[in-house]
Amino acid sequence: MLLPLLFLFAVPGLTDASFSFQIDNNTQVNTSDCPITYYGQEYTTVYTNFTGEHLFVCFNGYYTPEGNKDCIRVPNTDNKANFVLNNDDVPFYWRYATDMIQARVSTVTNNVTCYLHFYYTSDMILWGMGSQSVVYWHRAPQKFVSVLVNGDVVENVFGVQNNYSISDTSGCRILGLGVKPGTTRQIPDTCTFLTCSSTRIPSTKTCGPPGQCNGNGTFSNSSLDPSTLECVDVSDGQTPPPANTTVTPTQNVIVTKQTTPEPSTQSPTDESTVSTQLIPAGKNFVVALSIEISTILSLEDIKDEFLSQLKAEFVRRGLPPDLGLRILKSQRV
């Protein structure tokens, strides 16, 4: 496995890289010849600086401890590094690099077109692949590079003995956080789950009755029936609406919400699930509600009036007047 690595680093010298120089202080470099798409953002400039322990390669400004930049943090106690940008037209090399990367990273489908190489006592490469990118790291197993999005560590890419590591850096950016393709991250404070599909389609899901999130990703009532949890799914990475507010659907949004009307003195209770499907021109919405109703009447007897009043309320709050409602199930409790 060492031969491909040696071949890889022989190539820059053979292909006359676009430009190269040594970095030993804060340096801003125009990399428009090798744009890097990094967690949904395309960057054409890198900012490098040293902290005594690390080299920071950032895309949206110099690294500061209190900042929230997009950066690769690289172990470096030498306070210097060599830099190479290569986008030369050498088809056989880019095919080799593409095959090497795609064999290691299943979520990468684009072809390599260029790279940014930082090396001295270790090697870190950012491979540009159009709308995708990967980070390459070669160092001893105990050393790692950190991938940061808005100052938050998305992952640590560890070295491999006598080999190299490659990781996808073109995932999703959801609520300001980076999520790797094909993975889900959890925000414990709000019981929110951020998912990035293998094809980089973001979605957000927040679950739990209002006030029930313990702040560590669990709910205060462990016996809750999952079907009664309030959930908000946002398929395009938008910020979910807060709990206990009226939800007006927007494009590509699926909303599940629990509503409890004011109790009355009558009993028993009919519990029903009402599904609303809205299909205005060019858009698709689905709203599902789980509702508790306190009444002495049979739900079957008041179904039409109930659906009529519910529809009127939806329309009053801005939903299309031609929406359709139907009861999926009801249960007397």
N, C-alpha and C positions, 0 to 999 in steps of 0.2 A: 504493500500500500504506500510505500515511501516514494516509489518511482513517479507516480502522477504528481506528487508534491514538488519533486525536484524539477520535473518538466515544466510545471506551472511557473516556477520562479525563474526558469531559464528564458521563458518567452519574452518578458518585457525587454530584455537586452537584445533579443533577436529582432523584435518588431519595431524598434525605435518608437518608444512611447511618445504620446503627444507632447508631454513635458514632465519634468521631474526636478525636484530640488529638496534641500534639507530644511526641516522646520525645527526651530529651537526657541520660539517665543509665540506670542499671540499672532496668528496669521489668518487672514481672510483670503480665500481662494475662489476665483470664478471657475466653476465646474460646469458651465453650460454645455461644454462638449461631451459631458457625461452626466445628464440629469439623473437624479436618484428619486424614485417614488418611495417614500418612507411613511408607512401607515397612513395612506390616503393622500399625502401631500407630496407634490413634486418640488424638489429643491434643485437649484442651480448654483448654490454657493455653499461652501463649508467654512466653518470657523474653528480653528484649532487652538487650544491652550493647554498648559501643563499645570499640575497641582503639586508636583513632587512625588506623588504616588501613581498618578494616572495621566494619560493623554485623553482629552475630550475632543471628539470630532462631532461638532454640532452643525445644525442646518439653519437655524433661525436666530443666531446670535451667539456670542461667547458664553461659555458655561460660567455660572456663579452658583454657590451653594444654595442660595435662597431663590434661584430662578427656576423656571419651568420650561426648559428647552427640550427640543428633540435632539438627542445625542447618542453616540456610541462611546461608552467609557472603557478605555483600554489600559491595562496595567502598563506603567512606564515610569521607572525611577531614573531614567537617563536624561529626562527633560530634553529629548531630541528625538526626531524620527525622520526617515526619508519618505517622501511623498511622490507618487507616480499617478498620472492620469493617462489612460490608454484607451483610445477609441479607433485605432488604426484598422484599416480594411484588410483583415487577414482572416478570410472565411474559415480556413481549417482550424484556426485556434479558437474562434468563437463557437464552432461546432463542438470542439473538444470540451470547452468550458461548460457549454449548455448541457451536454450529455453527463458530465461529472456532477453538475448541480441537480439536474432532474432525477438522477439516480439516487440522490440523497434526500431530496425534499419533494414530497408528493404533491404539495400545493402549488408548485411552480410549474408553469406551462409555457412561459415566454422564452424567447431566445436571448442569450447574452449579447450585448452590443458594446459594452465598455466596462471599465472598472476604475475605482479609486483605491490605491494601494498605500497603506501606511506600514512601514516596517523599520526595525532596528534590531533589537534582540528578540522580537516576536513579530508575527505577521497578521495584519488585519486587512481584509479587502471588502469593499462594498461593490457588489456586481450590479450594474445597471441593466435592466431588462424591460425597458418601456414602462408599463404600468406596474411592474413587479421589481423586487430587488431582494438580495440576500446578503447576509454578512458571513464572511469566511474567517475562521480563527485557527491559528496554528501555534500551540504552546503546550507546556506540560499540563497534565490533567487538573492540578490544583489551581491553575490560573484560569480566569474567565473574563470575557467582555460582557458588559451590561448594556442592554438595549433600553433606552429611556424615551418615553413619549410624555411631553409636558412635565418633565422632571420625575415622572413615575417609572420605576423599573418594571418593564413588561416581562423580561426574562434575562437570565444569566446563561450565556453560552460557554460551556466549559471546554477546555482543551482535551485532546485525546492523545494517549501515548503513541508516539510514532505515527501520528495521523493528523487529520484536520477535522474541524467541525463546521457545518454550514446550517444556517437557520434563516427562515423566511422573515423579512422585515417589511413586507408590504401588506400587512393585515388591515384590520378595521380600526377606525378611530371613533369610539362611541362615548358620548358624554365626556369628551376630553381625555379618555383613557385608551391605551392601545390594547387590542385583543388580537392574538395570533389566529391565522386562518384555521378553521376546524376546531376551535376551542371556545370555552365559555369562562368568563370571569365573574366573580361574585363581589358585590359591594355589601359587606356585612351590615353597615350602619342602616341601610334602607331595604335590606332583603331584595336587592335588585340583581338580576342576572344579565350580563352582557354577552351576546353570542356573535361570533363571526363565522360564517359558513366557510367551507373549503374553497368556495368561489368568491369569498370576500363580500358577502351580503350581510350587513349588520342587522341585529335585532336586539330589543331590550324588553325585559320582562320583570315587572315588580309585583310581588305577591304578598298577601297578608292583609288581614283586617286592619283598619286604621288604628295606630297605637299599639299593635301587637308585635312589632319587630323589636327584638331584644337588643339590637345593635351589634350582634355577633353572627348574623345570618340565620338565626333561628327565631321561632315565634314563641311568645310568652305562654300560649296555650297549646301544648304539644298534642292535645287530643282533638284539635280542629279537624273537621272533615275537609279534605282538600277541595272538594267541590264548592265549598262556601267561601274560599279565599278570594279576595279581590285581586285581580290580575290585570295588568295593562301590558299588551304586546305592541311594540312599535317596530315595524319592519324596516324602517329606513334610518334607524339610529337617532330619531328625534328624542327629546327629553320627555319622559312620561308625565302626564298631568298628575298633580298631587292628589293624595287620598282625600276623600270627603268633599270632592268638587264635582260639579256637573261635567260630564265628558261629552264634547261635541266632536264626532269623528272627523278626521281629516284623511287625505288620500293615503291609501295603503296602511291604514291603522285598524287593528282589531282590538276591541275593548271588551273586557269582562268585568262586571261591577256588581256588587251586592248592595241592595237598597232595602231598608227596613222602615215601613211607614209607622206613623204614630200608633201605639197600641190603643185598643178600645177596651171597654169592659166586657164585651162579648167574647165567647169562645165557642168552639175550638178554633184552630188555625189551619188554613189551607196554605201549603207551600207550593209555589208554581215556578216554573222556569219559562220565561218568555223570550222568544228569539225574534230579532228584528233584522231584516235583510234589506239594505238600501242599494239600489242599482241605478243611480243617475247616469246620464250619458258620460261615458269615458271613465267612470269611477266605480269602485266596488267597496262597500262597507258592510261590516257585520257587527251588531251589538247584541250581546246576550246578558240577561239579568236573572239573578236568583232573588226572589221576593217573598217575604213573609206577609201574609194578610190575616188579620184577626176579624172574623165574621161568623155570624150564626147561620149564614146562608150557604148553600152549596155553590162552589165555584162555577159549576155548569150553569146554574141559574143566572149568574151575574157576569158570565164570561164576555158577552158582547159589549155590555156597558163598560166593563173593566178595560177591555182592549180599546174601546172608543176613547175613554178618558186618557189612557196611557198614550195613545197616538196623538191626541190633542196636545198633551204636554210636550211630547217630542217635537211636534211642529212648532209650538210656541218657542221652543229653545233653538229653533233654526234648522231642524231636519226637514227633508223634502216632504211635502204633503202627500205624495203618492207612495209613501213607505208602506210595507206590509208587515203585519204582526200575526204571530200564531203562538199558541201555548204548546210547548213540547211535552211537558209532563206536569202533573200536580200530585200532591201527597198530603193527606190529612194527618196532622200531628197533634 
